[in-house]
Amino acid sequence: MTSNSLSLLAVSADDRKVLFSKDLAQKISFIMITRLTRTFKIATKDVAHFGAIVGDSNPVHVDPDFAAKTRFKSPIAHGMTSLIFMNQMMPEGYKVDSFTIRFMKPIYPGYELTSELVVEGEEFEMLVGRGEEKITNIKSKLIKKEKP
């Protein structure tokens, strides 16, 4: 049995890609692929503020003397800080249904980090890194927001 289908990939100037296939025997289906990149820096005051908001008073995040005695050697940002950047890069009209997160390395205040978000259909993956070093990986399933 042969399949009559046509697949096209369009790339716009801002690196947004739309992949769609048209199956001549069935309906047209669309899958949107988007790649967004953002650079950010987490300051020491941001770490303290985040800890206060979420109620995390672990001294490894704010006390240099305490942190010096740990394997990190200096204060680290909260791992969940990465979720803030995920939320800021969320495609309009969608919200997170579920996600998994993997912390591969600590985030130190002052690091200049790059987050890359790739959305393919209703799934996305975000990598947070410093240069070639990968720090956090988040995979999520998106659902459309209901209109009020």
N, C-alpha and C positions, 0 to 999 in steps of 0.2 A: 504494500500500500504506500503510495506517495503522499507527501504533504505539500499542499500549495500554500507556502507562507513567504512573507517578505519581511526582513528585519532591517531596520535603519537606525543609525546612530547620528544624532545631531549634536554639535558642540558649539556653544555660543562663545562670544568674546570673553565673558567673565568665567569661563571654565565650568559652566553649568551644562550638564549633559542630559539629554532626554533620549532614552532608548525605547523604541516601540516596535512592536511586531504586528503585522496585519495578517491574520490567518484568513485566507479567502473563503474557507469553508465555514468559519465561525465568526464571532464578533471581534472587533478590534480591541486589543488590550494594551494598556499603557503602563510602563514602569518608569518612574522618574529617578534618575541618578544625579545626586548633587554632591559636590565636594566643596566644603568651606574650610578656610584656614584662618585662624586668629592667633595673634601673639599677645601675651599678657605677662605681667610681673606681679608676684604676690609679695606685698610688703609685710614687715613684722607687725605693724599695726593692724593689717588685715587679718592676720592669724589670730591675734588677741581678740579682735572684734568678732570673728567667726566663732571662736570658742565661747565667748560670752553669749552669743545668740543661741547656740545649740546646747549650752550648759556643760561644755567639756572643759573641765579645769585641770586636765592632766598637765603637770609642769613641763613635760617634754616639749610642749608647744610654745611656752612663754618664759621659762626660767633657764637662762644660759648655764648657770652653775649646775643645775640638776641635769640638763641635757648633755653637758660635757661628760658626765659619768655613764652615759648610755652608749649603745653601739652607734648612735647617730652623731655623737660628739658636739652637736649644737642643736638649737630648737628646729623643729620641723613643722610644716603646715599640716593641718588635718587632711587626711586622705580624701574625705568627702568634699573638700574644697573643689575638687574636679567637677563635681555635680553642678556647681554654680555656673561654670563655663559651658557645660552641656546645656543647661537651661537657656542660657543666653544665645546659643547657636541653634536652638530648636526651630525646625521649619514652621512657618506660620500656619495656623489652623490645626496643628497636631499637639498631642500631649503624650507623655510616656505611659505605656501600659505596664511594662515590666522591664527590668534591666539586670544585668550582671556586671560587676566591676572587679577588676583585678589590679591591685597595687603592686607594681613591680619594683619600684624604688621610691625612696622618700622625696618629698618636695621641700626644698629649703627656701625660706624667705630670701628674696632678692634674685632668685633664679628667673631668667627670662625663658618662658615656656611657650611652646607652640601647640595649639590644639587643632587637630584636623578631624573634621566631621564628614563622614561619607554616609549619605542617605540613599538607600536603594529600595524603592517601593515603600513598605511599611516598616522596614528594619534599618537601623543605623548603627554605625560603629564610630566611636571617638577615641582617638589616640592622643595622649598628652605626652609631650617629650621635650627634651632639651638637646637641640642639635639632633644627632642620630640616636641618642639615648632615649628609649621609651620608658615612661614613668607610670602611666596609668592607661588602662584599656577598659572602655565601657561599651557594652553591646546592649541594644535596647530594641524593643518592639514598640512602634508608634500606633496610636489610634487617633482618628479625627475627633476634634473637639465638637461637642454638640452645640449648635447655635442656640443662643438664649431666646 
